[in-house]
Amino acid sequence: MDSRITIYMPTKNRLSLLINAVNSVLEQTYKNWELIIVNDASTDETKKYLDQLVSKNTRVKVIHHTESLGACVSRNDALSLATGDFITGLDDDDEFKPDRLKIFIDNWEDDESTIGLSAYKSNKIDGIVGETRNDLKPFYIMQDDLLYKNDIGNQVFLRTADLRNINGFDKEYKIWQDFDCWYRLLSNKKKIKKIPFDTYIFEHSERPDRITHSGKKNVMNSYGLFVKKNNLNFRKRNILKFHLLGYGVKNYTIFFYFELVFMTLFDLKTIEKLNNEYLKPLIKNNLKRIGLIK
């Protein structure tokens, strides 16, 4: 298969990180790609760098916004120009590993029920990339699975037409744009396959612009918007509360444990997740504290 792949990349005022991201695309072993970068009104030297980049590489396209329109509009602008059979994204602070595109192409299967592929990632903290796990396993992700956890991550590899069919990303979201997009992709019993390859480097250094530092108001607004737009029933909107962990909106406590048990109507998958992530570690730590186990 020698299909063209479009990579979309919004960027704003992250020039040093952007250069690393772009270089990771230029170094791909699979060569039939185009990179569409949307400069969302950067005020640093991003425009100058991108104009020079385009003059040297015909596979790179650039859109310059004169005012900041946000990541969703930027991604959708790139989508409107995409000429690839397939499409995937790259955040301007992350990087592709050299074989990422080739691995996606090699693992693509024309299966009507499988709408896309996702892969594993390595975290990069303070310039150091973590070791690749050796226990990677393939599995399928369906729409309801996302309510418990976003196992897809922040990027999907799929046919460009399928992303266009759902009108791309919803600009009403301040956060959770990717999560919302994947949820809509998985309607009508579609699924995304997680393939057992580590192909993405996720910049995980502590920075004030991280989504996990989003204000509680933005988080709850996105939660409410998601519930409304997807018409979630009582049980599902409570399962979705797992996504509030990590933002400081919700934390694992005994009250949260029983809240989800009762509010999800004793959903078995919820209870299993709560037990594995909260109750079992809590019991183990208490047993260690009183000296019953080491």
N, C-alpha and C positions, 0 to 999 in steps of 0.2 A: 504494500500500500504506500502510495506517495502523495497522500492528500495534503493540501495546504492547511496549516494551523495558524489561526489568528491569536495573538496574545494581546490582551488589553491591559493597560497600566495607567491608572490615574496618579498624579503626583502633585505635591505642593510643598515647596520650601524644605526639601530633604536632599539637596544636591549630592552630598557625599554618599548617602545610602542609595540614591537613584543610580549613580554611576556603577555601583556594585551590582544592582539589579539588572541593569542593561547589559553589562558584561556577561552576566550569567546566561542571558539569552543568546548573545553573540557566540558564546562558546558551546552551544548545543550541538550534539553529534548529529541530530536530525536537522536537515538544512531547509526544508520546504516550509518556511514560516514567514509571517509578517508580524511586526511589532507596532502597535498603535498606542502611542503615549499621549495622554491628555494632561497638559499643564494647566492646573486649575488656578491661574492667576498668581503664580509664584512671584515673590518679590526679591528673591536672591538671584544667583547667576544661572538658574535653571534654563531660562529661555535661550540664552547664549549657547549653553552646552548642547541643548536639543537641536538648535539650528545647525550647529556644526556637525552633529551626529547625522542628521538627515542628509546633509551635503555629501557625506562619505558612504552612506549605506542606503541603497534603494529599497531594502526590505523594511525600513523604518519609516513610519508616518507620524506626524505630530499635529496635534490640535492645541492651539493656544487660546485659553479663555481670558478675556479682558477683565472679567470679574469672577470671583469665586462662586461656583455653582454647586459644589459638593461632589462627593465620590460617586453617588448614583448617577447623576447627570453625566459625569465624566465617563463612566463605564458605558452608559447608553450611547453617548456620542461616538465612542470607539466602536460599539456594536453596529451602529448605522453605517460605518465605513468598512466593516469587516468583509473581506473577500474569501476567507478561509472556509473549507468544508467543516472544519472543527474549530472550536474556540475554547480558550482557557484564560485565566487571569494571573497576574503577578502583582502583588503589592510593592510599592516603591521602596519599602524597607526590607524586603525579603529577597531571596535568590532561588533560582532553579539549580539543581544539581545537573551535571552535563548530559545525562541520559534521560532526563524527565520526558521530553517530548517523544523520543524514540520508544520509551517504555509504554507510554500511553497508546501510541499507534500499534505497537506489537501486541498489546493486550485488548485492543478493541474487538468486540464481537457484535455482529449485526443481529441484535436480539431486540425485538419490539418492546419488551417489558423493561429492558435496561436502558435508561436514558443517558447515563453518564458514568464516568469513572472518577474515583478519588484515590489518592495515595497517602502514604504516611509522611511524616515530616521530622526533621531534627531541629531542636531549638538552638539558637545562637545567642549566647549571653556574653556581653563584654568582649566580643570578637572571637569567642571560642565556640566552635560547633560541637554539639554533643555527639557521642558515639551512636552509630546506627544500631537499633535493637535487632536481636537475632531471633525474635519470636513473632515476627509479623505474619499475620494470617489473613486470607481473603474472607470477606463476608459482604452480605447485601444489606443496604439501608433502605427502609421504606418510610413513608411519610410519618406514621405514628412514632417510629423510632426516634425521630428528631425531637419530639417533645421531651424526651428524657435526657438526651444529650446530642450535641451536634458532632457526630462522629465523622462527618464529611470534612469539616475544617473550613478554611476560607476560600478554597478554589475547587472547581469542578472542570473536568474535560468532557465536552459534549459537542453534539452537532450544532453549528451556528443557527440553523433553522429552528431548533428546539428552544434555544434561548430567546430568539425573536418571537416565537409563538406565544410566550408568556409576557412579552413586552419588556424583557430585561429586568432591571432593578427598579424598585419602588422608591422614588425620591422623598416620600413622606417620612421615611425612617431616618432618625438621627444615628441610631446604631441598629444592629441586627439586620442590616441590608442583605448580607450574604445568606444568613439563616432563613430569612423570609423568601428569598429567591429559590433556595433549594427546596423549601417546603412546597412552594407552588409547582416546581418542576415535578415533584413526586406525586402529584394528583393522579387520579385515575389508575391507581395501583402500580405506578411506575416505581423503579428502584434504581439506586446508584450502587455500583460495585466498588468496594474498597479493595484495591489490589495490593499484594504483599511486597511493596517496594517503597523504600524511603527516597523520595526524589525532590524534596522541597526543604529549604532552609528558612525557618521562621525566626525573625529577629525578635528576641524575647528580653532584651535588656530593659532595665527599668527606665521609663521615660514618662514625662508628664502628659504626653499626647496619646498614651495607650487607651484603648477602649475600656479596659478594666477600671480606668480612672474617671469614666463618665459619671456625671452627677446622677444622684438617685432619681431626680426628676426625669432625665432623659431615658433612664432605664425603665421606669414605670410607664412613661409615655409610650415607649416602644412595645412594652408588654401589653398594654391596653390596646394599642393599634393592631398588634398581631392577633389578639383574641377577637377583636371586632371584624377585621378584614377576612379572617379565616373561619368566622362563625363557630368558634370552639365551644363545645358543650361544657357543662359544669366540671365533669371529671377531667377533661383534657386541659382546661384552663388552669386547673390546680397541678396537674402533672408538669405543665410548663414552668411552674415556679422553681423547678430545678435550675433553670437558666438564670434565676436571680441570685444564686450563690456566686460569690466571687466579686460582686459589685458593691458589697456592703449593704445591700438591700435586705438579703436574707442570709442567715448563717446556720450551720448545723448546730442545733440545740435540741434538747428533748422535746421542747414545745413545737419546733418545726417538724420533728419526726412524727409526732402524733397528729399534727395539723394535716400533713400530707397523707398519712394513713387513712384518716377519717374523710378528708375532703376529696380524695380520689376513690372513695367508696371501696376501700380495701383492695385496691389494684395490686395484683401480685407482683408485677414487675417493679412497681414503686416500692413495695415493701422489701423486695430483694435488693434494690439499689440502696435504700436507706440502711439496711442491715450491713451491707458490704462496705459502704462508704462512711457510715457514722457509728452504728451500734457496736459492731464487732471491734473496730479500733478503740472505741471508748472503753469497752469492757477490758480489752487487752492492756490498755494504758493504766487502768485502775488496778488491775491485778499486778502489774509491774510496780506500781507505786507502793502497794502494801507488801511487796516482796514475795508474792505467791508464785510468780514466774519471773524469769530473767529476760 
